[in-house]
Every structure is written in C-alpha cells, then in structure tokens.
C-alpha cells in the first residue's frame, strides 16, 4: 500500500504536530493565540509542580480594586533548563507577568515571560 | 544487571563507546543512545509556537494532509481538546509521546532498546531479540514494540495498542488496529526519526511524519509526576 509521505513542511506540522505543542500536557486550546496581556502586581503564591507550574499574582488597579491573576507555565523540568527554579518567586515579590489570556475571560494566562527586579524569566 | 547495563549505555553519548557500538557499521557516531530533544522551534508559554499549536484545531488543511476516513474525520472535528487522555494524566498516543517537545533518553541493552520519556515519566520497551510480537497480545496504551537493525537504522514495529489514546491533542482517535513503524537513524548530533501510521479503521492509507531530534548530552531527564497538581482533571 502506498504510504503518504509528509516531510518537514508546514503541513507536516499542521497535520500532526499542530496538536503536539510545547505546552505538552493539555495543549493551549483554552488560550488566545494572537493576544498578549501583561499585569503588574505582587506574587501571592508560586507552585513549582507538574504537570505545570503556576504563578499567582495579586494585582491592584487605579481604583484600588484587587484582582488575582493565575499564570500557567510549563513543567518544572523544561523551565529549569531556562533558568527557572523553585525559588524564582516568593510571596511579596513584585513582578510583571505577560502571556496569552484565557479565552473564557477569566483572569488567567499562559505565561510567556515574567519580569522581576532580578531579570526576566521566559 | 539490566539496569546496570542501561546505566552504562547512557554514558555512551558523551564518553567512550559501549560494547553495543561494535555492531554498528557507522561506529559510535551512529549510535542512537543518548538524550534527544525535538528540534522544532517551540517555547513553552511563548508566542512563537502558535503555528505549531493553534488554539483553533479546526485547521482547514488538516483533513487534506491526514487521510482520515469520513467517520474518523467527523470524530476529530467534534472532539473537545480537553478530553484527550493526557489532560487526565493518562498516557498520550504514541505519536504525541514521540513528538512532544520534551527530551527522550534512548538506552540499549542486550535484546532491547529502552526509551525513557521525560513527558509523563513514560517508558517504552522495544525488543530486538528477534522473538517478534506475541501471538496473543493484550492491548495496551503503548502497544508491543519489536525492533530490528537495518544497517545503523533501528526500525520499530508496534501493534497491540488499545483504542483509548489520541494521536494528537485535539481528537485524532484511533482503533486497536493501529500499527506504527518507526525509523531511528543518527547522523552526527541529529537523530532522524520517522513515524508511519496505519489504521484501516481510521485512515484511508498509511501516512508518515518525519522529524529530527537534537543531541543533548549534558541534559538529565527530569521527573514528571502528572498527578501532582493537575488542574484539568
């Protein structure tokens, strides 16, 4: 039987790998791909866990209203190769967190980078 | 003893060749033992991976590339991405496991090749002792894999899958008649890989995806305990 060959073309990525993301555990279907949101605030909690790492940031707007943003990042093993550690953030740290916002409008994002006084992690 | 042999073989990528290399015509540089990472330009959480991981899986051209049977294509289009087994910390399909952007350690021992995946702590045992597939297979998540050497290329034939996993994250289901053939060939610091997927209940013809891995001799395989903090159960 003839085998349909799919090389390393864009379509090869589209067909199977389109669904095989870097963000491996469940993909990123619940996040917007074309938008980036940035919030500034104070770290409430940092979960250095599998399958994904989570950074919770308390954000205050100009009116003094408080909101909590949840940032989802990759698995610790992969993040560690880019300089992240379990001690990268601690409660009270000031951070600027950027990422793709959730499609459902909740205060959640897929982290692309986090800026701290000590530098940028991404 | 097996574990000792495996531990020895993993050292081969960056140090002296193991005894197993003696069977390779291409010498140590052709040995697939080592730690390998898919080379696709992805970044976790970054925006650069949008082409590879579209939020909207209904990529119109997908059906033109993947030779779905009509019913399988309908299932694919109707599926909810969050229903994939990996979301629930169950094993992913073989294609997803092999191509996801996490490192793989390939180890060799007499009569077998072992793939240790960082992703989900999965392990694949590929038997190269010539015994072939068992006659009465119990169907499992990753199936039964037998390998043979075509020169310096490892050719892996796998059958005996259950029908629970998805071949991707977005609804590419398969039947228990899934049959895959993989080829691993090292060319210097690159591991060339191909995966041919055949399933007469899902696809109208076999189809093949090619992909390269990059050698990462200094990396270690990290722990990945999916159940630890899975918020998508």
Boltz contact constraints between the chains, C-beta under 6 A:
constraints:
  - contact:
      token1: [A, 3]
      token2: [B, 196]
      max_distance: 6.0
  - contact:
      token1: [A, 3]
      token2: [B, 206]
      max_distance: 6.0
  - contact:
      token1: [A, 3]
      token2: [B, 208]
      max_distance: 6.0
  - contact:
      token1: [A, 4]
      token2: [B, 67]
      max_distance: 6.0
  - contact:
      token1: [A, 4]
      token2: [B, 205]
      max_distance: 6.0
  - contact:
      token1: [A, 4]
      token2: [B, 207]
      max_distance: 6.0
  - contact:
      token1: [A, 5]
      token2: [B, 208]
      max_distance: 6.0
  - contact:
      token1: [A, 6]
      token2: [B, 208]
      max_distance: 6.0
  - contact:
      token1: [A, 6]
      token2: [B, 209]
      max_distance: 6.0
  - contact:
      token1: [A, 7]
      token2: [B, 210]
      max_distance: 6.0
  - contact:
      token1: [A, 8]
      token2: [B, 210]
      max_distance: 6.0
  - contact:
      token1: [A, 11]
      token2: [B, 65]
      max_distance: 6.0
  - contact:
      token1: [A, 12]
      token2: [B, 209]
      max_distance: 6.0
  - contact:
      token1: [A, 13]
      token2: [B, 52]
      max_distance: 6.0
  - contact:
      token1: [A, 14]
      token2: [B, 59]
      max_distance: 6.0
  - contact:
      token1: [A, 14]
      token2: [B, 61]
      max_distance: 6.0
  - contact:
      token1: [A, 15]
      token2: [B, 62]
      max_distance: 6.0
  - contact:
      token1: [A, 15]
      token2: [B, 65]
      max_distance: 6.0
  - contact:
      token1: [A, 15]
      token2: [B, 66]
      max_distance: 6.0
  - contact:
      token1: [A, 16]
      token2: [B, 95]
      max_distance: 6.0
  - contact:
      token1: [A, 16]
      token2: [B, 168]
      max_distance: 6.0
  - contact:
      token1: [A, 16]
      token2: [B, 209]
      max_distance: 6.0
  - contact:
      token1: [A, 17]
      token2: [B, 52]
      max_distance: 6.0
  - contact:
      token1: [A, 17]
      token2: [B, 99]
      max_distance: 6.0
  - contact:
      token1: [A, 18]
      token2: [B, 54]
      max_distance: 6.0
  - contact:
      token1: [A, 18]
      token2: [B, 59]
      max_distance: 6.0
  - contact:
      token1: [A, 19]
      token2: [B, 168]
      max_distance: 6.0
  - contact:
      token1: [A, 19]
      token2: [B, 169]
      max_distance: 6.0
  - contact:
      token1: [A, 19]
      token2: [B, 170]
      max_distance: 6.0
  - contact:
      token1: [A, 20]
      token2: [B, 96]
      max_distance: 6.0
  - contact:
      token1: [A, 20]
      token2: [B, 99]
      max_distance: 6.0
  - contact:
      token1: [A, 20]
      token2: [B, 100]
      max_distance: 6.0
  - contact:
      token1: [A, 21]
      token2: [B, 53]
      max_distance: 6.0
  - contact:
      token1: [A, 22]
      token2: [B, 42]
      max_distance: 6.0
  - contact:
      token1: [A, 22]
      token2: [B, 44]
      max_distance: 6.0
  - contact:
      token1: [A, 22]
      token2: [B, 49]
      max_distance: 6.0
  - contact:
      token1: [A, 22]
      token2: [B, 101]
      max_distance: 6.0
  - contact:
      token1: [A, 23]
      token2: [B, 44]
      max_distance: 6.0
  - contact:
      token1: [A, 24]
      token2: [B, 100]
      max_distance: 6.0
  - contact:
      token1: [A, 24]
      token2: [B, 119]
      max_distance: 6.0
  - contact:
      token1: [A, 26]
      token2: [B, 87]
      max_distance: 6.0
  - contact:
      token1: [A, 26]
      token2: [B, 232]
      max_distance: 6.0
  - contact:
      token1: [A, 27]
      token2: [B, 81]
      max_distance: 6.0
  - contact:
      token1: [A, 27]
      token2: [B, 169]
      max_distance: 6.0
  - contact:
      token1: [A, 28]
      token2: [B, 53]
      max_distance: 6.0
  - contact:
      token1: [A, 29]
      token2: [B, 55]
      max_distance: 6.0
  - contact:
      token1: [A, 29]
      token2: [B, 81]
      max_distance: 6.0
  - contact:
      token1: [A, 33]
      token2: [B, 50]
      max_distance: 6.0
  - contact:
      token1: [A, 33]
      token2: [B, 55]
      max_distance: 6.0
  - contact:
      token1: [A, 47]
      token2: [B, 229]
      max_distance: 6.0
  - contact:
      token1: [A, 49]
      token2: [B, 228]
      max_distance: 6.0
  - contact:
      token1: [A, 49]
      token2: [B, 229]
      max_distance: 6.0
  - contact:
      token1: [A, 50]
      token2: [B, 224]
      max_distance: 6.0
  - contact:
      token1: [A, 50]
      token2: [B, 225]
      max_distance: 6.0
  - contact:
      token1: [A, 50]
      token2: [B, 226]
      max_distance: 6.0
  - contact:
      token1: [A, 50]
      token2: [B, 228]
      max_distance: 6.0
  - contact:
      token1: [A, 51]
      token2: [B, 226]
      max_distance: 6.0
  - contact:
      token1: [A, 51]
      token2: [B, 230]
      max_distance: 6.0
  - contact:
      token1: [A, 73]
      token2: [B, 45]
      max_distance: 6.0
  - contact:
      token1: [A, 74]
      token2: [B, 44]
      max_distance: 6.0
  - contact:
      token1: [A, 74]
      token2: [B, 45]
      max_distance: 6.0
  - contact:
      token1: [A, 75]
      token2: [B, 224]
      max_distance: 6.0
  - contact:
      token1: [A, 77]
      token2: [B, 118]
      max_distance: 6.0
  - contact:
      token1: [A, 77]
      token2: [B, 222]
      max_distance: 6.0
  - contact:
      token1: [A, 78]
      token2: [B, 44]
      max_distance: 6.0
  - contact:
      token1: [A, 110]
      token2: [B, 45]
      max_distance: 6.0
  - contact:
      token1: [A, 111]
      token2: [B, 45]
      max_distance: 6.0
  - contact:
      token1: [A, 112]
      token2: [B, 45]
      max_distance: 6.0
  - contact:
      token1: [A, 112]
      token2: [B, 46]
      max_distance: 6.0
  - contact:
      token1: [A, 112]
      token2: [B, 47]
      max_distance: 6.0
